[in-house]
Amino acid sequence: QVQLVESGGGLVQPGGSLRLSCAASGFTSFSSYAMSWYRQAPGMERELVAAIASAGGSTHYADSMKGRFTISRDNAKKTVYLQMNSLKPEDTAVYYCNAVRFRMDYWGQGTQVTVSS
C-alpha cells in the first residue's frame, strides 16, 4: 500500500524555521516520482509550494517561497524535505506532500503549520 506521511509541522513564531518531512512507503520506485509540497490555508485553494524532479536535480518554487523555502529529497530514505525559514503568518496552512509519476498521483494527509506570536 502506497503511503505518504508528513511530519514536522507545529507552531512557530514569525521569523522562525521549520523542517517538514514526507516519508514514503509502498513505492516500488520512489526515485522515479516527482515530489512536491502543497499547502492549503482555511478558505483558500490548495497551492503549490515547491517541487523537485525525480532525479533531484531540478527544483521549482512558488514566487512567495523563493529564497525562504528549500525542497530536497533523499531517495535512499524515500523521504522528501521542506526547509522553511523566515516564516510569516501568511505561511500558516496545512502542508501536503504529493508524489506523481505518469498517471499515478498520491497525497499525504497533511501537517499543520501555524506561524503566530
PyMOL commands that set and color helices and strands:
alter all, ss='L'
color gray80, all
select helices_A, chain A and resi 30-32+63-65+89-91
alter helices_A, ss='H'
color red, helices_A
select strands_A, chain A and resi 3-7+10-12+18-25+34-40+47-52+59-61+69-74+79-84+93-101+104-107+111-115
alter strands_A, ss='S'
color yellow, strands_A
deselect
rebuild
show_as cartoon
